[in-house]
């Protein structure tokens, strides 16, 4: 049973270090914490990570940190949060919601990570570390069952292969029938059907040489619901009617080779070579009713190759460094079919001509990125440590092919093999000072810069949007941080506080703009550099072990993330074009907190222990789009704040051989909205509710 706070180690600076010694705002989730909150997918950690949001939780992988959120919706656009698994960058946001298979730790790195992590991490990074093969035979099995048809089986086995090799295999199947009911078709939605596999081979051919070859594969076939119309007051919000069952299918996988060589004198060389490939199919009813107006079939795919080579010096009395080179190649392809239904007759001629018509489009974008980076620390004395780093990146992005089909030229500009190129060089420095006031108290100050690549709005093919230009510039951010990391009371208490100020220029906004369609004002997608955004606030992470076995923790983020300059971002109201200056950024709650208590006690019976956990999350109000400043859209884009509770009760053997848990998410069964929007053709209000109360039981066995 715990009588002090355990040490957390991270690789945020490309070497293994205590999180309390690293001048970065980090929240870490170990395997035990992930089990406490019953996290099966990466998005499940959102409830306990106040600086992190996954927005609507859709299959397209919207993710943000410190109120800076977006997703790589189309082939020419990149997300702001970088996801890394064992040091390998995953380039598309729809790869984000990983199955947590054989996980050792998940780290949320808050704020720009443009020096060591580099590409497209101007909001932050998520770093997943898997459990690595070892020379001892071991394994585990887990079975789980819950309401809404939820069940999971998972297993891992590690087998030594002689004195210098080991093989580890992991697999999981996760299934859930979903909590929404399509009464029109008699089906259920928001369900999950996912399989994940991972194989890792460790070879140590010589002293000081370690090579890990890893391969993984994920296949999902989920009944993901895009949204529903706002339900009639007094009706069940989880029942709706639609002629079409929304779906989201995904296949992705990759291989990597990680080589680690001890060079002597404490120097270490690391090489990570990786190839990944994946594709996704998303089908949804754009109007979500019983009349077919528009059904969208969106099929993105990607291939990527990356190579990182870095050297780390020994940590000396005064100086240490990490330096390296990085190369990335990626090709993104989008294939989209817009199927117009009989409902188009409602709009009259010439829109009625589209009824029964399928309109395909194709886009492919290739990216090549080259970078060199350095991060160094210099200790003047036992108290003062200076750090400085920088990353120089050259990136070339090519729109290889943009092809559209529209026989009447009303919805899109007909294009056949349209191409365009852009290239940019970025320098993203970081520097600051650490004050080691004692072995358990660190004060740090840092200033750094990050960037997000420019690109092409491959969905911007309406006549007006295309004529204005579909290319957009990179966005940059300058970040200032002042932090405290401390432990006291014999490491029974930990308090980490970080204040931050982040200023974004040429901020890229994916939004909806007004257009005239069938004699009325409708909304169509737009992607451009809106102007400036500031994200500022404070993050607090506190843990206390007041008595043996009891752990109290609180995580809180105050975040003021708003547009300081967004001309015309509010749309038109009473003939006046409104600015969105001062508008809250999308999915940026000003207050978000998670409080939890866990208590473990020995039962005095057959070497058993009992652990209880209770968590409580509070999220303040949010919006979906900066046009919330416009009275015409305010109600449609606003989402009220909410609070959720989770609980877990675990009976286990003291040695940890087995455990049985009963758990609940959304314990008090709150109805809360995760998504609020307006449909494109009819301008009806559309929403999505989060998952109601779920309960279940988990059996875990180690061997």
N, C-alpha and C positions, 0 to 999 in steps of 0.2 A: 504493500500500500504506500502511496506517495506521501512523503513528509517534506518534500521540497520540490521546486520546479526543475524539471529535466532540461538539459542543454539541447538546443536546436542547432544543427549545423546546416549550412546552405552552401550553394556553389554560385552565388550571385556575382562573384568576382572571378569566376572560372577557376577557383581552387576551393577546397573544403575548409570552411571557417565557421566559427561560432556566429550565429545570427546577431548576437549582442555586440559583436566587434565590427560589423559591417555598416558603413555609413549610407545605408539604403533603407527606406521604409518597406518592411517585409512582413507579411503575415503567412505563416506556415501551417500546413495541415499534415500531420503524420498519420500513419495507418490507424492508430487508436482513435484519433479525433474523427477521421473519416467514418469509422464504424459507429461512433457515438451519434453522429448526425445522419447515419444511414445513407451515405453518399455512394450511389452506384454510377452516376455520370458526373462529368466535370461541373455541369451547371448546378448540381445539388449543393455545391459549397457556397453558393451565392447567399444563402440565408445567414451564414455565419461570417461572411466577409463584407463588412460595411462599405469598403471602398470599391468593391467589385459589383458590376451588374451585368446580367445577360439580357436586359431589356425584356422583350416579349417572350424570350425563351424559344424562339422559332428554330426550325431546322437550318435556317440560313446563318445562324451562329452570331447574332448581334452580341458584341461584348464591349465593355468599357470599364475604365478605372478612373476614379476621381472625376466622374461626370463627363468624361470624354469618350464617346461611344460611337461605334459604327460597325459596318460589316461589309465584306467584299461581295456585294450583291451581283456584280457583273464582272466579266473577264478583264476589264480595264481598270478596275478599282481595287485597292488594297485596304485591309482592316487596320485599325490603330493599335490593337493589342496583339503582340506576337506570342504564339504558342510554341513551346519547345518541349520535346520529349527526349530525355537523355541527351540533351544538347542539339537535337535535330529540329530545325525550324519547319513548321507546317504552314504553308503559305496562304491557304484559303480558310475563311472563317467558317464555312460549313464543315470543316474538319475539326472544329473547336470542341464540340461536345463529346469528348472521348469517354469510352467506357473505362472506368477506373479498375484496371486489371493488373494485379500484382504490383500495386503501387506502394512505394516506400514513403513518398512525400510529394505534396503539391505546394509550391511557393507562389504567392502573389507579390510580384515586384511592382511597387506603386510608383508612378511617375516615369518620365522618359528614361529609357535604357539604351540610349543611342551610342554608347561607347563600346561596351563589351558584347551586348546582344544585337545591337545594330539595326537591322532592316525592319522598318515599320513598327517601331516600338515607342512611338512618341507619347502614347498614353500609359504604357507599362508593358509588362510581360507576365505570362503564366508559364512556370517551369515545372514540368512533371518529371520526377525521378522514379524509375521502376526498381523493384527489388532485383539485385544482380545475382548471377549464378555464384555458387560457393562450392567449396570442396567437401562439404558435409552433406550426407543424404538427409533431405527434409522435404516437407510439403504441407499442404493444407487443403481442406475442403469446406465449402460453404453452401448451405441450402436455405432458401428464404421463400416465405409465402405471405401474401397479404390480400387486402380487398381490391376491388376493380380488376380481378383476375391477375394480380401481380404474382410472379414467381421468378426465382433466380437460382441457378446452380453454377458454381464456380470452383475451379480447382487449380492447384499448382503443385508441381513436383520437380525437385532438384536432384540430379543424379551425378555423382562424381564419375569421371571417366579416366581412371588412373590417377597418377600423382599431379598431372599438369593440365587437366581439362575437366570441365563440368558442363552438363546440359540441363537447362531449365525450360519447362513447358508450362504454359498457363492457358486456361480457357474459361470462358463464361458464356452463359445464355441468360438473357434477361427478357421477360415478357410481361406485358400489361395490356389489358383490353381497352383501357381508356375510360374517362369519366364523363365524356359528352355523348349524347344520344341523338342520332339523326332519325327522327320519327318518320320522315318521309320515306326513307329507304329501309328502316328497321335495323340500322347498324350502329356501332359505337365508334367514337373517334377520340383522338389524343392518346392512342395506345402505342406501345413500344414492342418491337420484336427484333432483338439484337443478338448477334453472335460476335465474339471477339476471341482471337487466338494470338499468342505470342510465343516465339521460340528464341532462346538465347544460348549461344555456345561460347564458353570461355576457354581460351587456350593460353597457356603460359609457357611458350617454347624455350625461354631462357630466363635466367635470373634478371629481375627488373623489367621484364617485357610482359605485357598483358594485352591480349587481343580479344575483343568481344564482338561476335557476329550475331546480329539480331534481325528477326523478321516478324512482322505483325500483319494482321488482317482483321478488318471489321466489316460486317455486313448487317445493315439495318433495313427493315421493311416496316415502317411505322405509319399508323393511320393518323398522321398529324393534321390537325384542323387549322386552317389559316385564320379564320375568324367567323363570327356569326353576326347577324343583325342584332341590335339592342333588343333584348326580350321585352315583351309587354309586361308592364307592372303586375305583380301578383302571380306570374307564371314561373315555372322552374327554369332558372337561367342556364341550366346544363342540357336542356332539350331544345332542338332547333330543327328546321326543315330545309333540306337542300337536295337538289336532283343529282348531286355528284358527291362522291366520297373522296375527300382530299387525301392525298398520299405523299409520303416522303421516303424514298428508297436511296440507300447509300452503300457503295462498295469502295473500300480504300485500304491501302496497305503499303508496305515499304520494307526495305532492307537497309541496314547500316553496318559499317565496320568501324569500330572504335579501337584505336591502338594507343597504348600508353607505354612510354619508354622512360626509364630512369637513366639519365645521361651521366650521372656522377656529379659529385659536388653539390648535390641537392637539386640540380636542374631536372626538369621533367618535360618531355615532349608529348603532345597529344594530337592525334589526327582523327577526325570524324568525317567519314565518307558516307553519303546517304542518297538513296533514290526513293522517291515516293510517287504513287499514282492513285488516282481516285476519280469516281464519278458519282453524280447524284441526279435523281429524278424527282422533281416536285410537281405535283398536279393539284390545282385548286380551282374552285368555283369563285370567280372574281366577285360575283354579286351575292353568293351564298344562299340564294332563295331557290324556289322550285321551278322558276323559269330560266332556261339557259340563255344568258346574255353573252358571257365570255368565260371560257375555261382556258386556263393557262397551263401549258406543259413546259416546264423549265428544266433543262438538262445541262448543267455545267459539268466540266471534267477538267482535270489538271494532271500534268506530269512535272516533276521537279527533280533537280539534282543539286546537291550542295557539297562543298568541301571546305572544312576548316582545319587549319594547321596552326598550333600555338605552342609557345614555350613559356614555362613558368620558372622563375628563379627561386632559389631557397629564400625563406623568410629570414633575413639577416638581422643584425642588431639595429641597423640604420636604414636599410634599403631592400626593396623587393619589387618585382615587376611581372606582368603578364603581357606578352605581345603575340600577334598572330596575323594570319592572312585568311581571307574568306572569299569564296566564290559561290554564286548562286545562278542557276538557270531554271527558268520555269516557263511553261506554255499552258495558258488557260484557254479553254474552248467553251463557248456557250451555244447551245442549240435550243431555240425556243419556238414553240408552235402556239399561236393564239387561235383558238377555235371559237368562232362567233356562232351563236345560236339563234333560234327563232325569235328571241326577244328583241333583236335588232329592228324588227318590223315596227316596234313601238316608236322609234325615232323618225320613221318615215323615210322618204327618198332624200338623198341617195344612200343613207346608212342601211336601209333595208337590203341593199345589194349584197351586204356582207353576211347575211343570215345563211348559215350552213357552210361558211367558207373557213378553211384552215390557212392561216398565214404564217409561214416559217420564217425564221431569221437565223443567221449564223454569224458568230464573232470569234476571232482568235487573236490573242495577244501574247507576245513573247517578251520575257524580261531576262536581261543579263546584268548581273551586279558583281562588282569587284570591290574589295575593301581590305584595308590594313588597319590594325588597331594596336593601341598600347595603353596600359594602365600601370601607374607606378606609385609607390608609397615611400615617403622619406620621413624617418623619425628623427627629429631634432634632439629630443630627449625622451624620458619615460612618459612625459605628459603630452607633448605636441607632436603630431604626425600630420604631414602634408600629403595630399594625394592629387594626382593630375592624370588625365587620360584624354585620348582623342581617337576618333575613327574617321578615316578618309574613304569615301565611297564614290565610285562612279557607277552610274546605272543607266542602262539603255533600255527603252521600252518601245516595242514595235506593234502597232495594230496591223496584223498581217492581212486580215480579211474581214470586212463587214459587209454582209449581204442580206438584203431584206426583200420581202415580196409583199406588194400591195397593189392589186390590179387597178384600183381606182385612186390611189395616191392620197387618201384622206387621213389615214392613221399614221402612215410612215412614208418617208421619202424612199422610193425604190432605189436600191444600191446594189451594185454587183462588183464585189472584190475591192471595195474602198479600203485604202491603206494610209497610214500616217506613222511618223516616227518622232521620238523625243529622247533627249539625253540630258543628264544633269550630274554635276559633281557636288558632293556635300562634305562639309567638315563638321563633325559633331563633337566638340570638346566637353570636358567635365573637369572640375577642380574644386578643391575645398580643404578643410582642415578638420582633423579629429583631435579632441582633447580628452585623453584618458585620465580622468580625474581620480580614478581608482581602478582596481581590477574589475569592479562591477558597475562603474559609471562611465559612460561615453557621451560626450556632447559633440555634435558634428554640424558643420555648415557646408553646403554645396551649391554650386551653380553649374548648370549643364544645358546642353542643347540637343534637340532631337529633330527628326524629320519624318515625314510620310510621303511616299512617292507620288508624283503626279501621274496622270494617266488619261484614259479616254472613257467617256460615258457612252458605252456601246448600246445603251437603251435610248439614247437621245436622238432618235431618228424621225421624230415629227418634223414637219417642214420648218417650223419656227426655231426649234431647238438646234437642228442640224445646221441651219443657216448661220446661227450665232456661234457655232464651233463646238465640237464635242471634246476637245482637249482641255484639260485643266492643270493648273500649276501644282507643284509640291507645296505642302504646308510645313511650317517650321514652328518649333516651340522653344522658348527659353524658360528654364525652370530654376526656382530658388527654393532651397529647403534648409530648415533649421530643426535639428532633432536632438532628443535625449533618449538614451537607452540605459536603463538602470535596473539593478537587482539589489535587494536589501533584506534585512531580517533573516540572515543566514540562508539567502536564496529561497525564502518562503514567499517573497513578493517580487513582482516584476512590473515596471512601469515604463512604457515606451511612448513618447509623444513626438509627433512630427508636424511642424507647420510648413505649408507649401504655398507657392505662388507660381502659376504657370500661365504664360502669355503666348497664345497661338496667333500666327499671322498667315494670311491666305488660307484660312480654315476651310476645308472641304466639307460641303453640306450636301447630303442626299436628301432631297425634300420633294414636295409636290407643288407645282405651280399651276396657276389658273389658265385655262384655255377655253375657247368657245367651241362647244360641240352641240349640235342639234338645237341651236338657238338658246343655249343656256351655258352658264359658267361651270366648267368641270375641272377636274384636277388631273395633271399628267406629271410623270416623273421628271425630275431635274437634278443635275449634279454640277456644282460649280464651286468656285472659291468665293465664299460669302463675305469674308472680311476678317474680323478679329474676334477672338473669344478668350476669356480669362477664367481659369479655374483656380480657386484659392480656398484654403481652409485648414483644418487641423485633424489629425488622426491620433487616436488614443487607443492603446492596447494595454490592458492591465490584467494581471493574474495574481491571485493570493491563495496560499495554502495556510489557513489559520490554525487548523488542527490536522493531525495525521489522517489522511484519507479523504479530506474535503478540499476541493479545488473550486474557487470562484473566479470567474473571468468576465471581462467586459471589453467589448470592442466598439468604438464609436467614431464616426466620421462626420464632421461638419464640412459641407462642401458648397460653396457658392460658385457655380459654373454657369456663366451667362455670356451672351453675345455683347461685346462692347461696340461693335460696328457691324451691322447687317442691313445695308440699304435695300429697301424693297422686300425684305424678308417676311413681312407681315401680310402680304397680299393686298388686294383692293377692297376697301370698305367705303361705301357711299361715294364711289368715284375717285377716292384718294388712295394712292399707293402708300402703304404703311411700312415704316422701318421696323425691324425686329431688335433694335438696340435695347439692351436690358432684358431681353427674353431669356428665360431659363433654358439651358441646353436640354435636348431630349434625353429622357431617362437619367436625369441628374437630380435625385432627391436631395434636398438641402440637409436633411438629417437622416442618418441611418445608424442603427445600433443593434448589437447582439449581446445579450447577457445570458450567462449560463452558470449552472452549479452542478458539480459531479461529486458523489460521495461513494466511497468503497469501504466495506467493513467485512471482516472475517465472521462467518456464521458459527464457527466452532463445531461444525458438523461435517465430517468426511472431507476435511480440507477444502471447504467451499468458501467462496466470497460472493458478495452481492454488491453491484454497482448501480446507482441510480443517476440519471442525467436529466436535467430540465433546461431547455433553452428558450429564449424569448427574443424575437426580432421585431424591430420597429422601423418602418419606412415612411417618410413623409411624402407629400404629394409630388407628382411628376407630370410631364406632358410628353406627347409623342412628336411634336413638330413645333418649331418656333412661331408658326402662324397662330399659335395659341393666343397671341396678342390681338388677333383680329376677332371682334365679336361674332363674326359669322362662323368661326371655327372653334371658338374657345371651349364650348361644351363638348364638341366631338373629340378634341385632342387632349382633354384633361383627364387625369387619373388620380383619384383620391388616395391618400395615405392609408396604410393598413398595418396590422401587427399580427404576427404568427407565432405559435408556440410548437416546440417539438419535445419529445420525451423518449427515454430509453431506459429499460430495466434489464440488467444482465446478471445471470447466475453463471459462475465460472469456477473451474478448478483453480486452486491457488497457483499451480505450476503453469497454467495457461494452456493445458492440453486441449480443453474444449470449453465452449460457452454456449449458452442459450439466451437469446434476447427477445423481448417484446418491445415494440416501438410504435411511435405515431408521429406523423408530420401533420401540420395544421391541426393541432390537437383540439382546438376549440371550434373547428369547422367554420372558419370565416370565409365569406364570399368576398373576393378581391379581384380587381381588374388588372391584368398584366399588359393589355394592349388596347388602344383606342384610336380609331381612324375613321375615314370616310371612303366609301367605295368609289371606283374611278368613273363608272358610267352613270349610275343613278344618284351618286352623292348621298347615299344612305349611311347613317352612322353604323359602325361595325366595332365590335369589341371581342375580347377573349378573356375569360376568367381563369385564374390560377387553379391549381388542383385543390379540391376539397379535402376533408380529413381522410388520411390514409392510416391504416393500422396493419401490423404484420408481426411476424416472428422470424428469427434468424438462428440457425444452428451453425456453429463454426468448430472445426476440429483441426488441430495441428498434429503433425507426426514427423 
